[in-house]
Amino acid sequence: MRVTALRPAALGALALCLSASPTVQAANVSAGQAEAKEAAKSLGNCTPAKVEVMSYVTGRSGQTVFKVGCTEDKDTFVLVQCRSRICTLLR
C-alpha cells in the first residue's frame, strides 16, 4: 500500500475550507442579528427582545430569516429577512 503526502499548499487550502465555513457563517448570522433588531425597531415598531434564526441559506445570495420577539407583548414577534446587510420586515 502506497501513501501519498499532500503538498503544503494543498494541505493549507484543505484546512481553510474545512475550518472557515462554520466561522464565517456564524459571523454572518451574528452581524445579521444586529441588523434584524434595527429593522424590527424602525420598520416593525417593536422593541426587540429575543432573536432566533428561523432559516439560514448559504451561497452566493445567502439569506437569513430571524424571528424577533417584542417586549411589548409576550406573544408578539416580527419576522425579518436579511440578505447580505439589507434587512426587510416580513411580518
Secondary structure, DSSP 8 states (H G I E B T S, - for coil): -------HHHHHHHHHHHHHHHHHHHHHHHHHHHHHHHHHHHHS---EEEEEEEEEE-STT-EEEEEEEESSSTT-EEEEEEETTEEEE--
